[in-house]
């Protein structure tokens, strides 16, 4: 039931230092299940998990293949700040200066964007933006900087 390509990927997932422990365990379970005459109880004892866990991951692999071993998105509160708003704050911080001041403050940025002062502070802290420090604050000349920021924000 497991092809050679799948077996190679499962072995890589079970051994790779970059794999999460959960993914590596799932790969080891499926590899053990691929052996001839493997019963859930025997695999469970060998790997050190319950038979229900073996049945779950064996079933997911049969139904979805390698994609079934990946983590599913977890439920939770949706983000209250949209990526566009974060991008707007970062772009304004890096590319604009308020008309009545030399640099942005949390309150002036909050007033301009409609976000709270603490939200602006969290965004600046996340991207290590410090517009009040003239020595350490540099405007990026990278033309792809905004796209990179959006990619990073997408991870969170």
C-alpha positions in Angstrom: 0.0 0.0 0.0 3.0 2.4 0.5 4.8 3.2 -2.7 8.6 3.6 -2.7 8.3 7.4 -3.1 6.0 7.5 -0.1 8.3 5.3 1.9 11.3 7.6 1.1 9.3 10.6 2.2 8.1 8.9 5.4 11.6 7.9 6.3 12.8 11.4 5.6 10.0 12.8 7.8 10.7 10.4 10.6 14.5 11.3 10.6 14.6 15.0 9.6 15.7 17.4 12.3 13.3 20.0 10.8 10.3 17.8 11.3 8.0 18.4 14.2 8.0 15.6 16.8 4.3 15.0 16.1 5.0 14.6 12.3 8.0 12.4 12.9 5.8 10.1 15.1 3.1 9.9 12.5 5.7 8.9 9.9 7.1 6.2 12.2 3.5 4.9 12.8 2.8 4.6 9.1 6.1 3.0 8.3 5.5 0.4 11.0 2.0 -0.2 9.7 3.5 -0.8 6.2 5.4 -3.8 7.4 3.7 -7.2 6.5 1.4 -8.5 9.2 1.4 -5.3 11.2 -1.5 -5.1 13.7 -2.5 -1.8 15.3 -1.8 -3.2 18.8 1.7 -4.4 17.8 2.6 -1.1 16.1 1.2 0.8 19.2 3.5 -1.2 21.5 6.5 -0.7 19.2 6.1 3.0 18.7 4.8 3.7 22.3 1.3 5.1 21.5 -2.2 3.8 21.9 -3.9 1.5 19.4 -6.4 4.3 18.8 -3.6 6.6 17.7 -2.3 4.1 15.3 -5.7 3.5 13.8 -6.3 7.3 13.4 -3.0 7.9 11.5 -3.2 4.7 9.5 -6.7 5.7 8.4 -5.7 9.2 7.5 -2.8 8.0 5.5 -5.0 5.5 3.6 -7.6 8.2 2.9 -5.3 11.2 2.2 -1.8 9.9 1.7 1.1 11.9 3.0 -1.0 15.1 3.2 -3.2 13.4 5.8 -0.2 13.3 8.2 0.1 17.1 8.3 -1.3 19.2 11.1 -4.8 20.6 10.5 -5.6 24.2 11.2 -6.7 24.7 14.8 -9.8 26.6 15.7 -9.4 29.9 17.5 -10.4 33.5 17.5 -9.9 35.1 14.1 -7.3 37.9 14.0 -8.9 41.3 14.9 -6.3 43.2 12.8 -6.3 42.5 9.1 -3.0 42.1 7.2 -3.8 45.2 5.1 -3.9 47.2 8.3 -0.6 45.9 9.5 0.9 46.5 6.0 -0.5 50.1 6.1 1.2 50.8 9.5 4.5 49.4 8.4 4.4 51.3 5.0 3.5 54.6 6.7 6.2 54.1 9.3 8.9 53.4 6.8 7.8 55.7 3.9 6.0 58.7 5.4 6.6 61.4 8.0 3.7 63.2 9.7 3.2 66.8 8.6 3.5 68.2 12.1 6.3 66.2 13.5 9.8 64.7 12.7 8.7 61.1 13.3 5.6 59.0 14.0 4.5 58.5 17.6 2.2 55.7 18.7 -0.6 58.1 19.3 -0.2 59.9 16.0 0.0 56.7 14.0 -3.0 55.3 15.9 -5.0 58.4 15.2 -4.1 58.3 11.5 -4.8 54.6 11.0 -7.8 54.2 13.4 -6.0 51.5 15.4 -5.3 51.6 19.1 -2.0 52.9 20.4 -1.2 49.5 21.9 -1.9 47.8 18.5 0.5 50.2 16.8 3.1 49.4 19.5 2.7 45.7 19.0 3.1 46.0 15.2 6.3 48.1 15.7 7.7 45.7 18.2 7.0 42.7 16.0 8.9 44.3 13.1 11.4 46.0 15.3 10.5 49.5 14.0 11.7 52.4 16.1 10.8 55.6 14.3 11.8 57.7 17.3 15.4 56.6 17.1 17.1 58.6 14.4 20.4 56.8 14.7 19.0 53.2 14.5 16.0 53.7 12.3 16.7 53.1 8.6 14.2 53.2 5.8 14.6 50.0 3.8 15.6 50.5 0.1 14.6 47.0 -0.8 11.9 47.3 -3.4 10.4 44.0 -2.2 10.4 44.9 1.5 6.6 45.3 1.8 6.0 41.9 0.1 8.5 40.4 2.6 6.7 42.0 5.5 3.4 40.6 4.3 4.9 37.1 4.0 6.2 37.4 7.6 2.9 38.7 8.9 1.2 35.9 7.2 3.1 33.4 9.3 1.6 34.9 12.5 
